[in-house]
Each structure stands twice: as C-alpha cells, then as structure tokens.
Amino acid sequence: MTAHFCLEVSGPFACFTRPEMKVERVSYDVMTPSAARAVFESVLWKPAIRWRVQRIEVLKPIRWINLRRNEVSAVVSTRNVQQAMAAGSGTLGLYIEDGRQQRAGYFLRDVAYRLHADLSLTQGCVEPLMKYTEMFTRRASKGQCVNQPYLGCREFAADFRLVTADTPPATPIGDTRELGWMLHDLDFTHPSDPQPRFFKAKIDKGVVQVPPFEEARG
C-alpha cells in the first residue's frame, strides 16, 4: 500500500556530483533519484516509512556554469570523535586556514523539477499509512522541514512546495537525450559498507523515469 506525492523544487544552482569525478565537482545533467529522495526525507522521515522516487520532471532548460569554491581537505576523524565521547570532552574542530583548498566545479544553474514519489510503510510496521500521509501533507503545505532541502550540495538550498490538484500545471522541457549510467541510490544491505547502484538514465521529453531500485546495477 502506497501514497503518491509530488514536490516542486527549484534553486539558482545545483550539483549532483558524478562519482567518477574524483577531484573537481561535475554535475549530472539532471537530479539523481537519491537526491530527490533526500528532498522528501528532509520534509518527513521516520524509521517506519520509505520513499520511492518514480519520476523526475525537468521544468527548465539544462544550463551550466563554472564556479570555483573554497573547500577543506580533511574531515574530523571517527577515532577522535570516539575518544571525545569516551572522555566526555575533546577538540573536534577543523582549522579552515590549515586545510583550505580551491576547487573548480561544473554546476547546473537556474533549475526546477517536479519530483514524484511513493510513500510506503516498512515491513512489519503496524501503524496506519494515513497517519504519515497526513503528516507529510501538513508539513509540506506549510513549508516545514526537518532540515533545509538542497540540490546536491548543502550550500545549494532548494525552495519547495507541495503539488496538489489545485496547483497550476507545469510543462517539462522538450529535450530527449541519453544520460548514460546515473547513480540510483546506495545499497545499505551492509550498513558498514554501502554500495552505489546505477541505472541507464534517459530524458524523454523532459521526464526521467526511475526504475525500481532492485533493477539497478552495482
């Protein structure tokens, strides 16, 4: 049993990074299913529910921009976090000036999408689906979210709204093109070692149909 929802998201910049680009950030042509799922989860996520992205409608022409950004070359190590937790205190800060890097990026600009996804309950959940559909509808209608939705990178914040029967229709772009292999999502069968899974993506008159996760390839 599922419930279908549609969100419209937009923003001035987006970067859905290709994993084969190790140093410089280069975006896919369109939003990935995993990024779309993250938008729905930013509005409502509970252990009892799962989001399954069905399709992505591209509402604005695909445009690109080159940008250079400041990044840091390191992250706080897991070992330092564990030691701080055990001791009750510790230094976990990063000094930006010691690890600053400038990296080029090839990003999308002025993007807008309509994201279609199904909400379902996890196996073994005995709560009614209606409870979560009403919760999501109420939160999305008011613009409420657990964390700010973003378009691939957290600095690229996304505006969003719930699409209902009363929302004016939107026409996807007319482009049709092959996108090659695109990241579908991560397989968390082994939580300590999640594996990426890919699918052959295609824009058909502005719409990307997302196959079931089980059909994606590792």
ZALUM-489810 format. One record per residue (C-alpha): residue in three letters; residue number from 1; x, y, z. Coordinates in steps of 0.05 Angstrom, whole numbers. Each point is the difference from the previous one (the first is absolute). Layout:
<nodes>
ala / NUM / X / Y / Z;
...
</nodes>
This chain:
<nodes>
met / 1 / 0 / 0 / 0;
thr / 2 / 29 / 67 / -21;
ala / 3 / -18 / 74 / -4;
his / 4 / 24 / 44 / -57;
phe / 5 / 28 / 70 / 9;
cys / 6 / 31 / 53 / -44;
leu / 7 / 47 / 56 / 21;
glu / 8 / 24 / 58 / -43;
val / 9 / 71 / 22 / 16;
ser / 10 / 42 / 56 / -29;
gly / 11 / 63 / 38 / 13;
pro / 12 / 54 / 44 / -33;
phe / 13 / 54 / -54 / 2;
ala / 14 / 4 / -76 / 5;
cys / 15 / 54 / -53 / -1;
phe / 16 / -17 / -74 / -2;
thr / 17 / 72 / -23 / -1;
arg / 18 / 23 / -55 / -46;
pro / 19 / 38 / -52 / 42;
glu / 20 / 52 / -11 / -54;
met / 21 / 25 / 71 / 8;
lys / 22 / 49 / -7 / 58;
val / 23 / 27 / 70 / 8;
glu / 24 / -42 / 53 / -36;
arg / 25 / -75 / 1 / 9;
val / 26 / -40 / -15 / -63;
ser / 27 / -75 / -7 / 3;
tyr / 28 / -46 / -49 / -35;
asp / 29 / -46 / 33 / -51;
val / 30 / -60 / -8 / 46;
met / 31 / -16 / -16 / 72;
thr / 32 / 15 / -71 / 22;
pro / 33 / -53 / -45 / 34;
ser / 34 / 40 / -1 / 65;
ala / 35 / 1 / 77 / 2;
ala / 36 / -75 / 0 / -14;
arg / 37 / -12 / -50 / 56;
ala / 38 / 40 / 45 / 47;
val / 39 / -47 / 58 / -15;
phe / 40 / -60 / -40 / 22;
glu / 41 / 37 / -25 / 62;
ser / 42 / 18 / 71 / 19;
val / 43 / -75 / 14 / 7;
leu / 44 / -17 / -65 / 35;
trp / 45 / 42 / -60 / 20;
lys / 46 / -18 / -54 / 50;
pro / 47 / 28 / -71 / 8;
ala / 48 / -69 / -26 / -17;
ile / 49 / -3 / 30 / -71;
arg / 50 / 36 / -5 / -66;
trp / 51 / 1 / 47 / -60;
arg / 52 / 3 / -29 / -70;
val / 53 / 13 / 51 / -56;
gln / 54 / -40 / -15 / -62;
arg / 55 / 19 / 55 / -49;
ile / 56 / 33 / 67 / -6;
glu / 57 / -28 / 55 / -45;
val / 58 / 50 / 53 / -24;
leu / 59 / -36 / 67 / -3;
lys / 60 / 55 / 46 / -24;
pro / 61 / 53 / -7 / -55;
ile / 62 / 64 / -33 / 22;
arg / 63 / 52 / 55 / 9;
trp / 64 / 70 / -2 / 27;
ile / 65 / 49 / 45 / 38;
asn / 66 / 73 / -5 / 20;
leu / 67 / 14 / 20 / 72;
arg / 68 / 59 / -4 / 48;
arg / 69 / -14 / -14 / 72;
asn / 70 / 39 / -4 / 65;
glu / 71 / 1 / -68 / 32;
val / 72 / 39 / -34 / 57;
ser / 73 / 46 / -58 / -13;
ala / 74 / -18 / -41 / 62;
val / 75 / -57 / -23 / 44;
val / 76 / -3 / -13 / 74;
ser / 77 / 23 / -72 / 10;
thr / 78 / -46 / -53 / 29;
arg / 79 / 55 / -19 / 49;
asn / 80 / 3 / 70 / 29;
val / 81 / -75 / 1 / 8;
gln / 82 / 0 / -67 / 36;
gln / 83 / 55 / 24 / 47;
ala / 84 / -37 / 64 / 15;
met / 85 / -64 / -39 / 15;
ala / 86 / 37 / -47 / 47;
ala / 87 / 37 / 56 / 36;
gly / 88 / -60 / 47 / 2;
ser / 89 / 40 / 56 / -34;
gly / 90 / 48 / 11 / -57;
thr / 91 / 20 / 45 / -57;
leu / 92 / -38 / -16 / -63;
gly / 93 / 8 / 65 / -38;
leu / 94 / 30 / 9 / -68;
tyr / 95 / 44 / 61 / -15;
ile / 96 / -22 / 24 / -68;
glu / 97 / 64 / 39 / -13;
asp / 98 / 42 / -63 / 8;
gly / 99 / -41 / -41 / -49;
arg / 100 / -30 / 49 / -49;
gln / 101 / -4 / -22 / -73;
gln / 102 / -29 / 32 / -62;
arg / 103 / -35 / -47 / -47;
ala / 104 / -34 / 12 / -66;
gly / 105 / -71 / -24 / -12;
tyr / 106 / -45 / -9 / -60;
phe / 107 / -69 / 12 / 29;
leu / 108 / -72 / 7 / -24;
arg / 109 / -32 / 68 / 4;
asp / 110 / -72 / 24 / 7;
val / 111 / -31 / -68 / 9;
ala / 112 / -72 / -22 / 15;
tyr / 113 / -28 / -71 / 6;
arg / 114 / -64 / -35 / 18;
leu / 115 / 16 / -62 / 40;
his / 116 / -50 / -58 / 4;
ala / 117 / 8 / -51 / 55;
asp / 118 / -40 / -54 / 37;
leu / 119 / -3 / -4 / 75;
ser / 120 / -6 / -69 / 30;
leu / 121 / 9 / -34 / 67;
thr / 122 / 59 / -43 / 18;
gln / 123 / -10 / -75 / 9;
gly / 124 / -30 / -16 / 68;
cys / 125 / -28 / 70 / 13;
val / 126 / -70 / -5 / 28;
glu / 127 / -16 / 75 / 0;
pro / 128 / -50 / 27 / -51;
leu / 129 / 29 / 30 / -63;
met / 130 / -51 / 57 / 6;
lys / 131 / 37 / 25 / 62;
tyr / 132 / 62 / 15 / -41;
thr / 133 / -35 / 25 / -62;
glu / 134 / -37 / 52 / 40;
met / 135 / 64 / 18 / 37;
phe / 136 / 38 / 10 / -65;
thr / 137 / -56 / 39 / -33;
arg / 138 / -6 / 47 / 60;
arg / 139 / 75 / 12 / 5;
ala / 140 / 12 / 9 / -75;
ser / 141 / -60 / 47 / -7;
lys / 142 / 29 / 45 / 54;
gly / 143 / 71 / -4 / -26;
gln / 144 / 24 / -35 / 62;
cys / 145 / 61 / -46 / -3;
val / 146 / 47 / -37 / 46;
asn / 147 / 59 / 30 / -37;
gln / 148 / 3 / 48 / -58;
pro / 149 / -6 / -39 / -66;
tyr / 150 / 59 / 9 / -46;
leu / 151 / 18 / -13 / -72;
gly / 152 / 59 / -48 / 4;
cys / 153 / 44 / 43 / 45;
arg / 154 / -23 / 29 / 66;
glu / 155 / 20 / 71 / -20;
phe / 156 / -49 / -5 / -59;
ala / 157 / -64 / 8 / 39;
ala / 158 / -65 / -17 / -35;
asp / 159 / -68 / 33 / 3;
phe / 160 / -57 / -51 / 1;
arg / 161 / -75 / -4 / -2;
leu / 162 / -51 / -56 / 1;
val / 163 / -34 / -12 / -67;
thr / 164 / -74 / -14 / 7;
ala / 165 / -61 / -3 / -45;
asp / 166 / -7 / 75 / 7;
thr / 167 / 72 / 16 / -20;
pro / 168 / 7 / 29 / -70;
pro / 169 / 28 / -51 / -49;
ala / 170 / 73 / 4 / -22;
thr / 171 / 27 / -23 / -67;
pro / 172 / 67 / -38 / -1;
ile / 173 / 53 / 20 / -50;
gly / 174 / -3 / -33 / -68;
asp / 175 / 69 / -31 / 2;
thr / 176 / 12 / -73 / -13;
arg / 177 / 70 / -27 / 11;
glu / 178 / 38 / -59 / 29;
leu / 179 / 35 / 15 / 66;
gly / 180 / 41 / -64 / 7;
trp / 181 / 10 / -33 / 67;
met / 182 / -28 / 40 / 58;
leu / 183 / 3 / -12 / 74;
his / 184 / -66 / -28 / 25;
asp / 185 / 15 / -6 / 74;
leu / 186 / 43 / -36 / 51;
asp / 187 / -12 / -72 / 20;
phe / 188 / 2 / -4 / 76;
thr / 189 / -5 / -76 / 4;
his / 190 / 66 / 4 / 37;
pro / 191 / -5 / 66 / 39;
ser / 192 / 75 / 3 / 13;
asp / 193 / 15 / -4 / -74;
pro / 194 / -56 / 31 / -42;
gln / 195 / 6 / -13 / -75;
pro / 196 / -22 / 47 / -56;
arg / 197 / -50 / -26 / -52;
phe / 198 / -10 / 30 / -69;
phe / 199 / -51 / -1 / -56;
lys / 200 / -2 / 21 / -73;
ala / 201 / -33 / 68 / 2;
lys / 202 / -36 / 36 / -56;
ile / 203 / -38 / 65 / -6;
asp / 204 / -62 / -11 / -42;
lys / 205 / -34 / 66 / -15;
gly / 206 / 25 / 29 / 64;
val / 207 / -17 / -60 / 45;
val / 208 / 47 / -50 / 32;
gln / 209 / -35 / -65 / 19;
val / 210 / 33 / -33 / 60;
pro / 211 / 0 / -76 / 0;
pro / 212 / -9 / -40 / 65;
phe / 213 / 62 / -2 / 43;
glu / 214 / 3 / -76 / -8;
glu / 215 / 13 / 9 / -75;
ala / 216 / 60 / 46 / 11;
arg / 217 / 70 / -29 / -9;
gly / 218 / 59 / 3 / 48;
</nodes>
